[in-house]
Each structure stands twice: as structure tokens, then as C-alpha cells.
Amino acid sequence: MDTPAATLAWLTNLRAGGSRLGIERMRALMDRLQHPELITPCIHVAGTNGKGSTCAMLEAIQRKAGGRSTGLYTSPHLIHLGERIQHNRKPLPEKSIIEYAEVLRGTVAAIHRETPDLAPTFFELMTCMAFQAFAQWRVDVAILETGLGGRLDATNVCKPLVTVITSIGLDHEEYLGNSIEAIAAEKAGILKPGVPCVLGELPPEAETVIRARAHELGVKIYTVRDRFGENLPTTNLEGRHQAVNAGCALLACEIISQKLPFDPVLAKQALQSVEWNARWQRVTLPDGRILIIDASHNEEGVRSLEPLLAKLHSPTVIVGATGLARALPLLACVARQAGMLHLVEVANERALSHAQLAGLLPPLKIPVHHSQVSELFPAKGQCSVQGDTVLVVGSLYLAGEVLARLSGETPSVNWQDRFTPSR
């Protein structure tokens, strides 16, 4: 048997193959492992934005208002790989990751020998670990976030009690299609015959596509709009978009309440104590200044970000991005609202350089600096930039690096997913 370090290295090296869309590898893996994905009742969540926050809200309601043991699977992680797989909001320890990986390594070796085209990716193995862990923990309900899209995502082997599609916008077009309708069709791939589906606030053309697919499958559609109107549930997470996410979570729990009953009063309380980092997360620095960390990174997310940003009155903004299409609306937004800009390169192979970021900015009269994250956050709890309020925005990978540096830890950027253009 290899050392723990060697097992971790093996798992890490799988990233070189990228995160390739396609469900056939995951189905083959589940067949070999006697279908752990079918053991735990689950809720499946997709969406361009808001799916992680909605998963956190669903988990909070089920655990705090339903009194249940919960499993939570999300991606990517911010600092530690185990954040992706949680039991009652406690991340999977590294020791357990190694134990699961050691067992799965033998399975993967057999697949390479017999059917090499079906060898699983890094993300698929992490998804498999989640199914196995939830079964081993005997959780009462698991909350599953899709990684990318829905139809061909590794999580889509599950058999959910209810599905949720939080939002539809243009993102990952190279994988999901370059129109709202095409992306909606991919997200609608999580619909299952007879399984109800909750929709957040979607563009009309996206809702039309999803309703058509729902009709084909005999799926009943529920919308936050019809259930709540403008009287959306309140939550401690800031922004109207988070109230919509809270509506998605609460409505989904209501739909399955005969199978998984919960206390409505406790549910409202649970929505006031949701823990989900890097979503307009406020951190008080040792010198008393406020640091806000937000992972908004695409056009739809920026529309939700700007009303919050406008309330800060010319903050110092630290911004980095992955991909030109994502960066353009983001930089336009921060240019309108910032009093000072620090452009940084995200620790990711898709990151834009300082020059690329600067080239997307309109003419500005405010200071613009080309900076390194390590210089801006040089030590635990320290932020060297000027400004009473500082905002970090643009990428989950950037948010994770900043949170790691603030806590005095080494960012685990080598554990993040890679993407290849394979469909």
C-alpha cells in the first residue's frame, strides 16, 4: 500500500485529465461500486448562479428545522478539499479522503485495464466519495450541487426527491452552449420523470425550455414567483438574489415535507443563520476595517453584485478573473463603483493576466494597481491595501486564496478542478 502522501498525489494528478462532461463514466463507476448514489434520499440543485448558496440553505433547513443528519456536496472548495463533502456541515477530514482514495484507486486501476475510455476524472471520483460517505454516515438526506451544467454532470446519476434550478445565465458557453436556451436545456437535464422541480427567477426563454422538458417527463414545476411573489423569505445572506435562493430552498422543502417534515418556524430561523463563505462575506480585520469577499464572476452574478457594491461608496476593490467573457461585465461594474482598483492574477490556469485585465477597463480617473495576492495579504489577518472598506471579487479561486492567507494557511490551489474543451 502506498503512503498517504502518494495516495494524495495520485488523486491530485488526475486533474491533468480535466473535468470532462459525460455521464457514462460515472454510471460505469456506480455499477462497479453497487450504486452508493441510490442509498441516500437527496435533493439535486443546478443553476448558473446561486446553487451553492441554495444548497447551504437547504442543508440548514433540513438539519435545524427537520432535525436530520445531513450530507452536503458542493464544489469547488475554498481552502480544504474536504469542504466539498460535509456531514452536518463538518468537512470530510483529509485522513478520510485518503482512505476513500486508497479503495477507489484499485477500482480505477481495474477500469484502466478493462475499459480505459471509462476511467473516471478527478471530479467524478470526488462525487463518488460523496455518495460513499453519505451512505457510510447513514445521513437522512443529502444535498447535491451540480459541478457544471446538469445533463452530463457526474452528480446526475442520483435519484432525487426534488430538483432545483436556481438561475440561468450565460456562463461556460464552451461547454453548455452559447445561448440562454441551450444552457437551460443542459440544466433541465437534471429533471427526472415524476420528480417535482423548483425554479428560481429565470429568463422567460429559459423557463419555456425547462417547462417543455418537464412536460415530456411528467414533472410538476413550482416557481418561487408563484409561491412567494415579492414576499420572499428573508435570510442573513445579503442581496435580493439570496432571498430568491431562500425561496428556492424553502419551497423545495415544502414540496417534500410529507416525506421529510420540518418546523416552519425553525426553518425561518435556519435561514437567518446560513453559513456560506465568499458570498458577500464580511470579515473584520484586526485594525477594525471591513473586508468583503464575494465570488461573483459572471454577467448574471455581476447584476446581483452591483446594488450591494453601490452601497459601499467608492471602496477599494481587489479583482481577478478567469476568462474574458466573465471579466468584461465584472470589470465594467467595479470600474463604475470603486475608489481604487487592485488587479490580481488568480492562481488558476485560466486566469487573466494583469495586462488582460487592464485592457478591459474603460478610461478611469481612479488609481489602478497591478498587484499580487501575496503582497496584499502578506500574513495571517493582514491586509496591506488602503481603504476603510475593501472588496475582493471575481472568482471562487481568488476568494479561497484570500481566505487561506487570512487564516494563515496555505491555499490548496493544486486541488481545484481543471476543465478541458471535451464535450
Protein Blocks (a to p, Z undefined) as FASTA:
>chain_A
ZZfklmmmmmmmmmmnopaedjklmmmmmmmnoommlmpgcdddedfehklmmmmmmmmm
mmmmnopacdddddddfklmklmpcgehiacdfklmmmmmmmmmmmmmmmmmmmmmlpcc
fklmmmmmmmmmmmmnopabdcdddfbhjlmgmklmpccfbdcdfbdcdehklmnopcfk
lmmmmmmmmpcghiacddddddfklmmmmmmmmmmnopacddfklmnmmmccddfbecjk
lmmmmmmmmmmmmmmmmmmgcdfklmmmmmmmcccehiapacddfkopacdddfbfbfkl
mmmmmmmmmmnoopadddddehjklmmmmmmmmmmmmmbdcdddddbfkbccfklmmmmp
ccdfbdcddddfklmmmbghiafbgcjbdcdehifklmmmmmmmmnopacdfklpccddf
bZZ
